[in-house]
Amino acid sequence: MKASEFKAMSKEDLTKKIAELKEELFNLRFRLATGQLDNVMQITSVKRDIARAMTELNAKNRA
């Protein structure tokens, strides 16, 4: 997702999205450990999305 998409979300939506992304990251790591993950770059992409969402959530909490 792009940062602009996260900016359009509310605090509650961001919290839900972060939880979903963390669950997806867990599943990707599990698949990596069992040798079922084909594209390892998916992990990096999800980590960056989590960071973008958390950055926007922190900015909204400060405001």
CHARMM-style PDB file with segment names, atoms N, HN, CA, C and O in Angstrom:
ATOM      1  N   MET     1       0.832  -1.183   0.000  1.00  0.00      PROA
ATOM      2  CA  MET     1       0.000   0.000   0.000  1.00  0.00      PROA
ATOM      3  C   MET     1       0.876   1.245   0.000  1.00  0.00      PROA
ATOM      4  O   MET     1       2.026   1.223   0.439  1.00  0.00      PROA
ATOM      5  N   LYS     2       0.315   2.300  -0.490  1.00  0.00      PROA
ATOM      6  HN  LYS     2      -0.620   2.317  -0.847  1.00  0.00      PROA
ATOM      7  CA  LYS     2       1.033   3.567  -0.511  1.00  0.00      PROA
ATOM      8  C   LYS     2       0.740   4.333   0.769  1.00  0.00      PROA
ATOM      9  O   LYS     2      -0.258   4.085   1.446  1.00  0.00      PROA
ATOM     10  N   ALA     3       1.624   5.264   1.086  1.00  0.00      PROA
ATOM     11  HN  ALA     3       2.435   5.465   0.536  1.00  0.00      PROA
ATOM     12  CA  ALA     3       1.454   6.073   2.289  1.00  0.00      PROA
ATOM     13  C   ALA     3       0.193   6.917   2.212  1.00  0.00      PROA
ATOM     14  O   ALA     3      -0.447   7.168   3.234  1.00  0.00      PROA
ATOM     15  N   SER     4      -0.167   7.351   1.030  1.00  0.00      PROA
ATOM     16  HN  SER     4       0.353   7.147   0.201  1.00  0.00      PROA
ATOM     17  CA  SER     4      -1.381   8.164   0.882  1.00  0.00      PROA
ATOM     18  C   SER     4      -2.629   7.361   1.244  1.00  0.00      PROA
ATOM     19  O   SER     4      -3.604   7.932   1.734  1.00  0.00      PROA
ATOM     20  N   GLU     5      -2.616   6.057   1.012  1.00  0.00      PROA
ATOM     21  HN  GLU     5      -1.824   5.593   0.614  1.00  0.00      PROA
ATOM     22  CA  GLU     5      -3.753   5.216   1.383  1.00  0.00      PROA
ATOM     23  C   GLU     5      -3.877   5.107   2.891  1.00  0.00      PROA
ATOM     24  O   GLU     5      -4.986   5.049   3.422  1.00  0.00      PROA
ATOM     25  N   PHE     6      -2.738   5.080   3.588  1.00  0.00      PROA
ATOM     26  HN  PHE     6      -1.837   5.127   3.156  1.00  0.00      PROA
ATOM     27  CA  PHE     6      -2.770   5.024   5.044  1.00  0.00      PROA
ATOM     28  C   PHE     6      -3.222   6.354   5.635  1.00  0.00      PROA
ATOM     29  O   PHE     6      -3.872   6.380   6.680  1.00  0.00      PROA
ATOM     30  N   LYS     7      -2.882   7.459   4.971  1.00  0.00      PROA
ATOM     31  HN  LYS     7      -2.354   7.437   4.122  1.00  0.00      PROA
ATOM     32  CA  LYS     7      -3.284   8.779   5.468  1.00  0.00      PROA
ATOM     33  C   LYS     7      -4.791   8.964   5.422  1.00  0.00      PROA
ATOM     34  O   LYS     7      -5.352   9.712   6.222  1.00  0.00      PROA
ATOM     35  N   ALA     8      -5.441   8.292   4.498  1.00  0.00      PROA
ATOM     36  HN  ALA     8      -4.984   7.684   3.848  1.00  0.00      PROA
ATOM     37  CA  ALA     8      -6.886   8.419   4.353  1.00  0.00      PROA
ATOM     38  C   ALA     8      -7.655   7.599   5.391  1.00  0.00      PROA
ATOM     39  O   ALA     8      -8.865   7.773   5.532  1.00  0.00      PROA
ATOM     40  N   MET     9      -6.979   6.716   6.115  1.00  0.00      PROA
ATOM     41  HN  MET     9      -5.996   6.575   6.001  1.00  0.00      PROA
ATOM     42  CA  MET     9      -7.644   5.844   7.081  1.00  0.00      PROA
ATOM     43  C   MET     9      -7.796   6.527   8.441  1.00  0.00      PROA
ATOM     44  O   MET     9      -7.039   7.434   8.789  1.00  0.00      PROA
ATOM     45  N   SER    10      -8.781   6.071   9.189  1.00  0.00      PROA
ATOM     46  HN  SER    10      -9.395   5.334   8.906  1.00  0.00      PROA
ATOM     47  CA  SER    10      -8.968   6.576  10.556  1.00  0.00      PROA
ATOM     48  C   SER    10      -8.065   5.790  11.506  1.00  0.00      PROA
ATOM     49  O   SER    10      -7.431   4.813  11.106  1.00  0.00      PROA
ATOM     50  N   LYS    11      -8.012   6.223  12.759  1.00  0.00      PROA
ATOM     51  HN  LYS    11      -8.527   7.016  13.084  1.00  0.00      PROA
ATOM     52  CA  LYS    11      -7.169   5.546  13.752  1.00  0.00      PROA
ATOM     53  C   LYS    11      -7.584   4.089  13.941  1.00  0.00      PROA
ATOM     54  O   LYS    11      -6.735   3.203  14.034  1.00  0.00      PROA
ATOM     55  N   GLU    12      -8.879   3.850  13.997  1.00  0.00      PROA
ATOM     56  HN  GLU    12      -9.569   4.570  13.921  1.00  0.00      PROA
ATOM     57  CA  GLU    12      -9.386   2.492  14.199  1.00  0.00      PROA
ATOM     58  C   GLU    12      -9.033   1.602  13.009  1.00  0.00      PROA
ATOM     59  O   GLU    12      -8.634   0.449  13.178  1.00  0.00      PROA
ATOM     60  N   ASP    13      -9.188   2.153  11.804  1.00  0.00      PROA
ATOM     61  HN  ASP    13      -9.512   3.089  11.667  1.00  0.00      PROA
ATOM     62  CA  ASP    13      -8.854   1.393  10.597  1.00  0.00      PROA
ATOM     63  C   ASP    13      -7.361   1.074  10.558  1.00  0.00      PROA
ATOM     64  O   ASP    13      -6.965  -0.027  10.174  1.00  0.00      PROA
ATOM     65  N   LEU    14      -6.544   2.037  10.954  1.00  0.00      PROA
ATOM     66  HN  LEU    14      -6.866   2.931  11.265  1.00  0.00      PROA
ATOM     67  CA  LEU    14      -5.097   1.801  10.968  1.00  0.00      PROA
ATOM     68  C   LEU    14      -4.733   0.712  11.964  1.00  0.00      PROA
ATOM     69  O   LEU    14      -3.886  -0.134  11.677  1.00  0.00      PROA
ATOM     70  N   THR    15      -5.364   0.726  13.127  1.00  0.00      PROA
ATOM     71  HN  THR    15      -6.052   1.413  13.360  1.00  0.00      PROA
ATOM     72  CA  THR    15      -5.084  -0.293  14.137  1.00  0.00      PROA
ATOM     73  C   THR    15      -5.455  -1.677  13.619  1.00  0.00      PROA
ATOM     74  O   THR    15      -4.712  -2.638  13.821  1.00  0.00      PROA
ATOM     75  N   LYS    16      -6.602  -1.781  12.952  1.00  0.00      PROA
ATOM     76  HN  LYS    16      -7.205  -1.001  12.788  1.00  0.00      PROA
ATOM     77  CA  LYS    16      -7.031  -3.054  12.383  1.00  0.00      PROA
ATOM     78  C   LYS    16      -6.073  -3.506  11.280  1.00  0.00      PROA
ATOM     79  O   LYS    16      -5.716  -4.682  11.201  1.00  0.00      PROA
ATOM     80  N   LYS    17      -5.661  -2.561  10.431  1.00  0.00      PROA
ATOM     81  HN  LYS    17      -5.952  -1.606  10.496  1.00  0.00      PROA
ATOM     82  CA  LYS    17      -4.767  -2.892   9.320  1.00  0.00      PROA
ATOM     83  C   LYS    17      -3.413  -3.362   9.834  1.00  0.00      PROA
ATOM     84  O   LYS    17      -2.827  -4.291   9.279  1.00  0.00      PROA
ATOM     85  N   ILE    18      -2.910  -2.726  10.893  1.00  0.00      PROA
ATOM     86  HN  ILE    18      -3.386  -1.971  11.344  1.00  0.00      PROA
ATOM     87  CA  ILE    18      -1.633  -3.136  11.476  1.00  0.00      PROA
ATOM     88  C   ILE    18      -1.739  -4.565  12.007  1.00  0.00      PROA
ATOM     89  O   ILE    18      -0.827  -5.368  11.809  1.00  0.00      PROA
ATOM     90  N   ALA    19      -2.834  -4.883  12.674  1.00  0.00      PROA
ATOM     91  HN  ALA    19      -3.575  -4.230  12.835  1.00  0.00      PROA
ATOM     92  CA  ALA    19      -3.035  -6.240  13.181  1.00  0.00      PROA
ATOM     93  C   ALA    19      -3.071  -7.259  12.041  1.00  0.00      PROA
ATOM     94  O   ALA    19      -2.483  -8.335  12.143  1.00  0.00      PROA
ATOM     95  N   GLU    20      -3.766  -6.910  10.954  1.00  0.00      PROA
ATOM     96  HN  GLU    20      -4.243  -6.036  10.871  1.00  0.00      PROA
ATOM     97  CA  GLU    20      -3.827  -7.799   9.799  1.00  0.00      PROA
ATOM     98  C   GLU    20      -2.446  -8.011   9.186  1.00  0.00      PROA
ATOM     99  O   GLU    20      -2.076  -9.131   8.832  1.00  0.00      PROA
ATOM    100  N   LEU    21      -1.691  -6.920   9.066  1.00  0.00      PROA
ATOM    101  HN  LEU    21      -1.992  -6.011   9.354  1.00  0.00      PROA
ATOM    102  CA  LEU    21      -0.357  -7.015   8.466  1.00  0.00      PROA
ATOM    103  C   LEU    21       0.584  -7.829   9.338  1.00  0.00      PROA
ATOM    104  O   LEU    21       1.410  -8.580   8.819  1.00  0.00      PROA
ATOM    105  N   LYS    22       0.475  -7.694  10.652  1.00  0.00      PROA
ATOM    106  HN  LYS    22      -0.196  -7.084  11.074  1.00  0.00      PROA
ATOM    107  CA  LYS    22       1.324  -8.479  11.554  1.00  0.00      PROA
ATOM    108  C   LYS    22       0.988  -9.961  11.463  1.00  0.00      PROA
ATOM    109  O   LYS    22       1.878 -10.809  11.525  1.00  0.00      PROA
ATOM    110  N   GLU    23      -0.298 -10.271  11.316  1.00  0.00      PROA
ATOM    111  HN  GLU    23      -1.021  -9.581  11.266  1.00  0.00      PROA
ATOM    112  CA  GLU    23      -0.697 -11.661  11.148  1.00  0.00      PROA
ATOM    113  C   GLU    23      -0.174 -12.219   9.822  1.00  0.00      PROA
ATOM    114  O   GLU    23       0.272 -13.364   9.753  1.00  0.00      PROA
ATOM    115  N   GLU    24      -0.235 -11.402   8.784  1.00  0.00      PROA
ATOM    116  HN  GLU    24      -0.598 -10.472   8.841  1.00  0.00      PROA
ATOM    117  CA  GLU    24       0.294 -11.817   7.477  1.00  0.00      PROA
ATOM    118  C   GLU    24       1.801 -12.044   7.552  1.00  0.00      PROA
ATOM    119  O   GLU    24       2.319 -12.997   6.970  1.00  0.00      PROA
ATOM    120  N   LEU    25       2.503 -11.169   8.270  1.00  0.00      PROA
ATOM    121  HN  LEU    25       2.082 -10.395   8.743  1.00  0.00      PROA
ATOM    122  CA  LEU    25       3.949 -11.324   8.437  1.00  0.00      PROA
ATOM    123  C   LEU    25       4.268 -12.617   9.167  1.00  0.00      PROA
ATOM    124  O   LEU    25       5.204 -13.325   8.795  1.00  0.00      PROA
ATOM    125  N   PHE    26       3.502 -12.931  10.203  1.00  0.00      PROA
ATOM    126  HN  PHE    26       2.742 -12.356  10.506  1.00  0.00      PROA
ATOM    127  CA  PHE    26       3.694 -14.185  10.927  1.00  0.00      PROA
ATOM    128  C   PHE    26       3.534 -15.381   9.993  1.00  0.00      PROA
ATOM    129  O   PHE    26       4.347 -16.305  10.006  1.00  0.00      PROA
ATOM    130  N   ASN    27       2.472 -15.352   9.180  1.00  0.00      PROA
ATOM    131  HN  ASN    27       1.812 -14.601   9.169  1.00  0.00      PROA
ATOM    132  CA  ASN    27       2.222 -16.452   8.245  1.00  0.00      PROA
ATOM    133  C   ASN    27       3.340 -16.580   7.214  1.00  0.00      PROA
ATOM    134  O   ASN    27       3.738 -17.689   6.860  1.00  0.00      PROA
ATOM    135  N   LEU    28       3.849 -15.437   6.729  1.00  0.00      PROA
ATOM    136  HN  LEU    28       3.526 -14.535   7.017  1.00  0.00      PROA
ATOM    137  CA  LEU    28       4.942 -15.478   5.758  1.00  0.00      PROA
ATOM    138  C   LEU    28       6.202 -16.059   6.380  1.00  0.00      PROA
ATOM    139  O   LEU    28       6.905 -16.845   5.745  1.00  0.00      PROA
ATOM    140  N   ARG    29       6.491 -15.677   7.618  1.00  0.00      PROA
ATOM    141  HN  ARG    29       5.920 -15.038   8.135  1.00  0.00      PROA
ATOM    142  CA  ARG    29       7.679 -16.217   8.305  1.00  0.00      PROA
ATOM    143  C   ARG    29       7.534 -17.715   8.543  1.00  0.00      PROA
ATOM    144  O   ARG    29       8.504 -18.467   8.443  1.00  0.00      PROA
ATOM    145  N   PHE    30       6.327 -18.135   8.856  1.00  0.00      PROA
ATOM    146  HN  PHE    30       5.540 -17.524   8.937  1.00  0.00      PROA
ATOM    147  CA  PHE    30       6.071 -19.556   9.059  1.00  0.00      PROA
ATOM    148  C   PHE    30       6.289 -20.325   7.762  1.00  0.00      PROA
ATOM    149  O   PHE    30       6.910 -21.388   7.755  1.00  0.00      PROA
ATOM    150  N   ARG    31       5.767 -19.772   6.655  1.00  0.00      PROA
ATOM    151  HN  ARG    31       5.262 -18.909   6.660  1.00  0.00      PROA
ATOM    152  CA  ARG    31       5.954 -20.415   5.360  1.00  0.00      PROA
ATOM    153  C   ARG    31       7.424 -20.431   4.956  1.00  0.00      PROA
ATOM    154  O   ARG    31       7.876 -21.381   4.317  1.00  0.00      PROA
ATOM    155  N   LEU    32       8.176 -19.392   5.320  1.00  0.00      PROA
ATOM    156  HN  LEU    32       7.809 -18.621   5.839  1.00  0.00      PROA
ATOM    157  CA  LEU    32       9.603 -19.357   5.022  1.00  0.00      PROA
ATOM    158  C   LEU    32      10.335 -20.452   5.785  1.00  0.00      PROA
ATOM    159  O   LEU    32      11.209 -21.120   5.234  1.00  0.00      PROA
ATOM    160  N   ALA    33       9.980 -20.636   7.045  1.00  0.00      PROA
ATOM    161  HN  ALA    33       9.270 -20.094   7.493  1.00  0.00      PROA
ATOM    162  CA  ALA    33      10.640 -21.637   7.873  1.00  0.00      PROA
ATOM    163  C   ALA    33      10.357 -23.057   7.395  1.00  0.00      PROA
ATOM    164  O   ALA    33      11.199 -23.945   7.535  1.00  0.00      PROA
ATOM    165  N   THR    34       9.171 -23.266   6.831  1.00  0.00      PROA
ATOM    166  HN  THR    34       8.488 -22.545   6.717  1.00  0.00      PROA
ATOM    167  CA  THR    34       8.819 -24.602   6.349  1.00  0.00      PROA
ATOM    168  C   THR    34       9.212 -24.818   4.898  1.00  0.00      PROA
ATOM    169  O   THR    34       9.021 -25.909   4.362  1.00  0.00      PROA
ATOM    170  N   GLY    35       9.760 -23.787   4.251  1.00  0.00      PROA
ATOM    171  HN  GLY    35       9.915 -22.900   4.687  1.00  0.00      PROA
ATOM    172  CA  GLY    35      10.227 -23.925   2.883  1.00  0.00      PROA
ATOM    173  C   GLY    35       9.147 -23.792   1.836  1.00  0.00      PROA
ATOM    174  O   GLY    35       9.348 -24.215   0.697  1.00  0.00      PROA
ATOM    175  N   GLN    36       8.011 -23.221   2.180  1.00  0.00      PROA
ATOM    176  HN  GLN    36       7.848 -22.878   3.105  1.00  0.00      PROA
ATOM    177  CA  GLN    36       6.912 -23.103   1.233  1.00  0.00      PROA
ATOM    178  C   GLN    36       6.807 -21.724   0.602  1.00  0.00      PROA
ATOM    179  O   GLN    36       5.962 -21.509  -0.267  1.00  0.00      PROA
ATOM    180  N   LEU    37       7.644 -20.792   1.017  1.00  0.00      PROA
ATOM    181  HN  LEU    37       8.331 -20.966   1.723  1.00  0.00      PROA
ATOM    182  CA  LEU    37       7.570 -19.425   0.511  1.00  0.00      PROA
ATOM    183  C   LEU    37       8.426 -19.290  -0.742  1.00  0.00      PROA
ATOM    184  O   LEU    37       9.623 -19.578  -0.724  1.00  0.00      PROA
ATOM    185  N   ASP    38       7.800 -18.849  -1.827  1.00  0.00      PROA
ATOM    186  HN  ASP    38       6.828 -18.615  -1.841  1.00  0.00      PROA
ATOM    187  CA  ASP    38       8.519 -18.711  -3.087  1.00  0.00      PROA
ATOM    188  C   ASP    38       9.193 -17.346  -3.202  1.00  0.00      PROA
ATOM    189  O   ASP    38      10.351 -17.260  -3.611  1.00  0.00      PROA
ATOM    190  N   ASN    39       8.478 -16.283  -2.846  1.00  0.00      PROA
ATOM    191  HN  ASN    39       7.538 -16.353  -2.514  1.00  0.00      PROA
ATOM    192  CA  ASN    39       8.988 -14.926  -3.001  1.00  0.00      PROA
ATOM    193  C   ASN    39       9.322 -14.345  -1.625  1.00  0.00      PROA
ATOM    194  O   ASN    39       8.422 -13.956  -0.881  1.00  0.00      PROA
ATOM    195  N   VAL    40      10.588 -14.286  -1.293  1.00  0.00      PROA
ATOM    196  HN  VAL    40      11.319 -14.602  -1.897  1.00  0.00      PROA
ATOM    197  CA  VAL    40      11.029 -13.820   0.012  1.00  0.00      PROA
ATOM    198  C   VAL    40      10.829 -12.312   0.167  1.00  0.00      PROA
ATOM    199  O   VAL    40      10.773 -11.811   1.291  1.00  0.00      PROA
ATOM    200  N   MET    41      10.721 -11.588  -0.941  1.00  0.00      PROA
ATOM    201  HN  MET    41      10.767 -11.994  -1.853  1.00  0.00      PROA
ATOM    202  CA  MET    41      10.536 -10.139  -0.889  1.00  0.00      PROA
ATOM    203  C   MET    41       9.171  -9.749  -0.322  1.00  0.00      PROA
ATOM    204  O   MET    41       8.965  -8.591   0.042  1.00  0.00      PROA
ATOM    205  N   GLN    42       8.250 -10.689  -0.244  1.00  0.00      PROA
ATOM    206  HN  GLN    42       8.417 -11.629  -0.540  1.00  0.00      PROA
ATOM    207  CA  GLN    42       6.950 -10.401   0.351  1.00  0.00      PROA
ATOM    208  C   GLN    42       7.111 -10.002   1.815  1.00  0.00      PROA
ATOM    209  O   GLN    42       6.380  -9.144   2.310  1.00  0.00      PROA
ATOM    210  N   ILE    43       8.057 -10.616   2.501  1.00  0.00      PROA
ATOM    211  HN  ILE    43       8.651 -11.313   2.098  1.00  0.00      PROA
ATOM    212  CA  ILE    43       8.300 -10.303   3.911  1.00  0.00      PROA
ATOM    213  C   ILE    43       8.732  -8.852   4.045  1.00  0.00      PROA
ATOM    214  O   ILE    43       8.223  -8.134   4.906  1.00  0.00      PROA
ATOM    215  N   THR    44       9.648  -8.416   3.223  1.00  0.00      PROA
ATOM    216  HN  THR    44      10.062  -8.999   2.523  1.00  0.00      PROA
ATOM    217  CA  THR    44      10.125  -7.034   3.257  1.00  0.00      PROA
ATOM    218  C   THR    44       8.999  -6.059   2.953  1.00  0.00      PROA
ATOM    219  O   THR    44       8.888  -5.015   3.595  1.00  0.00      PROA
ATOM    220  N   SER    45       8.178  -6.390   1.992  1.00  0.00      PROA
ATOM    221  HN  SER    45       8.268  -7.238   1.470  1.00  0.00      PROA
ATOM    222  CA  SER    45       7.064  -5.530   1.609  1.00  0.00      PROA
ATOM    223  C   SER    45       6.070  -5.369   2.757  1.00  0.00      PROA
ATOM    224  O   SER    45       5.602  -4.261   3.020  1.00  0.00      PROA
ATOM    225  N   VAL    46       5.750  -6.452   3.433  1.00  0.00      PROA
ATOM    226  HN  VAL    46       6.130  -7.352   3.219  1.00  0.00      PROA
ATOM    227  CA  VAL    46       4.799  -6.392   4.546  1.00  0.00      PROA
ATOM    228  C   VAL    46       5.395  -5.609   5.711  1.00  0.00      PROA
ATOM    229  O   VAL    46       4.692  -4.845   6.372  1.00  0.00      PROA
ATOM    230  N   LYS    47       6.679  -5.795   5.964  1.00  0.00      PROA
ATOM    231  HN  LYS    47       7.251  -6.416   5.427  1.00  0.00      PROA
ATOM    232  CA  LYS    47       7.337  -5.043   7.040  1.00  0.00      PROA
ATOM    233  C   LYS    47       7.290  -3.542   6.777  1.00  0.00      PROA
ATOM    234  O   LYS    47       7.070  -2.752   7.695  1.00  0.00      PROA
ATOM    235  N   ARG    48       7.495  -3.159   5.545  1.00  0.00      PROA
ATOM    236  HN  ARG    48       7.674  -3.800   4.799  1.00  0.00      PROA
ATOM    237  CA  ARG    48       7.445  -1.738   5.183  1.00  0.00      PROA
ATOM    238  C   ARG    48       6.036  -1.185   5.316  1.00  0.00      PROA
ATOM    239  O   ARG    48       5.852  -0.048   5.751  1.00  0.00      PROA
ATOM    240  N   ASP    49       5.035  -1.986   4.941  1.00  0.00      PROA
ATOM    241  HN  ASP    49       5.185  -2.909   4.587  1.00  0.00      PROA
ATOM    242  CA  ASP    49       3.657  -1.553   5.097  1.00  0.00      PROA
ATOM    243  C   ASP    49       3.310  -1.349   6.566  1.00  0.00      PROA
ATOM    244  O   ASP    49       2.605  -0.402   6.918  1.00  0.00      PROA
ATOM    245  N   ILE    50       3.807  -2.242   7.426  1.00  0.00      PROA
ATOM    246  HN  ILE    50       4.379  -3.011   7.140  1.00  0.00      PROA
ATOM    247  CA  ILE    50       3.575  -2.097   8.868  1.00  0.00      PROA
ATOM    248  C   ILE    50       4.207  -0.798   9.357  1.00  0.00      PROA
ATOM    249  O   ILE    50       3.596  -0.056  10.127  1.00  0.00      PROA
ATOM    250  N   ALA    51       5.417  -0.527   8.912  1.00  0.00      PROA
ATOM    251  HN  ALA    51       5.913  -1.130   8.287  1.00  0.00      PROA
ATOM    252  CA  ALA    51       6.110   0.695   9.335  1.00  0.00      PROA
ATOM    253  C   ALA    51       5.369   1.936   8.859  1.00  0.00      PROA
ATOM    254  O   ALA    51       5.251   2.909   9.605  1.00  0.00      PROA
ATOM    255  N   ARG    52       4.868   1.916   7.629  1.00  0.00      PROA
ATOM    256  HN  ARG    52       4.963   1.126   7.023  1.00  0.00      PROA
ATOM    257  CA  ARG    52       4.115   3.060   7.106  1.00  0.00      PROA
ATOM    258  C   ARG    52       2.842   3.290   7.922  1.00  0.00      PROA
ATOM    259  O   ARG    52       2.508   4.424   8.268  1.00  0.00      PROA
ATOM    260  N   ALA    53       2.149   2.212   8.218  1.00  0.00      PROA
ATOM    261  HN  ALA    53       2.420   1.291   7.937  1.00  0.00      PROA
ATOM    262  CA  ALA    53       0.901   2.324   8.968  1.00  0.00      PROA
ATOM    263  C   ALA    53       1.164   2.814  10.390  1.00  0.00      PROA
ATOM    264  O   ALA    53       0.418   3.648  10.903  1.00  0.00      PROA
ATOM    265  N   MET    54       2.207   2.310  11.024  1.00  0.00      PROA
ATOM    266  HN  MET    54       2.813   1.633  10.607  1.00  0.00      PROA
ATOM    267  CA  MET    54       2.519   2.733  12.386  1.00  0.00      PROA
ATOM    268  C   MET    54       2.969   4.190  12.424  1.00  0.00      PROA
ATOM    269  O   MET    54       2.655   4.912  13.370  1.00  0.00      PROA
ATOM    270  N   THR    55       3.695   4.622  11.413  1.00  0.00      PROA
ATOM    271  HN  THR    55       3.950   4.035  10.644  1.00  0.00      PROA
ATOM    272  CA  THR    55       4.118   6.018  11.337  1.00  0.00      PROA
ATOM    273  C   THR    55       2.913   6.932  11.237  1.00  0.00      PROA
ATOM    274  O   THR    55       2.843   7.955  11.918  1.00  0.00      PROA
ATOM    275  N   GLU    56       1.972   6.569  10.397  1.00  0.00      PROA
ATOM    276  HN  GLU    56       2.028   5.738   9.843  1.00  0.00      PROA
ATOM    277  CA  GLU    56       0.771   7.393  10.240  1.00  0.00      PROA
ATOM    278  C   GLU    56      -0.083   7.376  11.503  1.00  0.00      PROA
ATOM    279  O   GLU    56      -0.655   8.400  11.877  1.00  0.00      PROA
ATOM    280  N   LEU    57      -0.174   6.226  12.162  1.00  0.00      PROA
ATOM    281  HN  LEU    57       0.290   5.394  11.859  1.00  0.00      PROA
ATOM    282  CA  LEU    57      -0.942   6.130  13.400  1.00  0.00      PROA
ATOM    283  C   LEU    57      -0.313   7.017  14.487  1.00  0.00      PROA
ATOM    284  O   LEU    57      -1.025   7.712  15.212  1.00  0.00      PROA
ATOM    285  N   ASN    58       1.004   6.988  14.593  1.00  0.00      PROA
ATOM    286  HN  ASN    58       1.582   6.423  14.004  1.00  0.00      PROA
ATOM    287  CA  ASN    58       1.686   7.843  15.569  1.00  0.00      PROA
ATOM    288  C   ASN    58       1.474   9.316  15.256  1.00  0.00      PROA
ATOM    289  O   ASN    58       1.287  10.121  16.168  1.00  0.00      PROA
ATOM    290  N   ALA    59       1.500   9.676  13.992  1.00  0.00      PROA
ATOM    291  HN  ALA    59       1.651   9.023  13.251  1.00  0.00      PROA
ATOM    292  CA  ALA    59       1.276  11.079  13.603  1.00  0.00      PROA
ATOM    293  C   ALA    59      -0.145  11.517  13.964  1.00  0.00      PROA
ATOM    294  O   ALA    59      -0.352  12.648  14.406  1.00  0.00      PROA
ATOM    295  N   LYS    60      -1.119  10.626  13.778  1.00  0.00      PROA
ATOM    296  HN  LYS    60      -0.951   9.708  13.419  1.00  0.00      PROA
ATOM    297  CA  LYS    60      -2.502  10.974  14.110  1.00  0.00      PROA
ATOM    298  C   LYS    60      -2.688  11.064  15.622  1.00  0.00      PROA
ATOM    299  O   LYS    60      -3.481  11.876  16.099  1.00  0.00      PROA
ATOM    300  N   ASN    61      -1.972  10.245  16.376  1.00  0.00      PROA
ATOM    301  HN  ASN    61      -1.328   9.586  15.989  1.00  0.00      PROA
ATOM    302  CA  ASN    61      -2.076  10.294  17.832  1.00  0.00      PROA
ATOM    303  C   ASN    61      -1.468  11.579  18.388  1.00  0.00      PROA
ATOM    304  O   ASN    61      -1.943  12.097  19.399  1.00  0.00      PROA
ATOM    305  N   ARG    62      -0.443  12.089  17.754  1.00  0.00      PROA
ATOM    306  HN  ARG    62      -0.058  11.667  16.933  1.00  0.00      PROA
ATOM    307  CA  ARG    62       0.187  13.320  18.212  1.00  0.00      PROA
ATOM    308  C   ARG    62      -0.680  14.538  17.938  1.00  0.00      PROA
ATOM    309  O   ARG    62      -0.672  15.504  18.701  1.00  0.00      PROA
ATOM    310  N   ALA    63      -1.423  14.484  16.849  1.00  0.00      PROA
ATOM    311  HN  ALA    63      -1.429  13.699  16.229  1.00  0.00      PROA
ATOM    312  CA  ALA    63      -2.241  15.639  16.437  1.00  0.00      PROA
ATOM    313  C   ALA    63      -3.470  15.826  17.293  1.00  0.00      PROA
ATOM    314  OT1 ALA    63      -4.247  16.753  17.064  1.00  0.00      PROA
TER     315      ALA     63
END
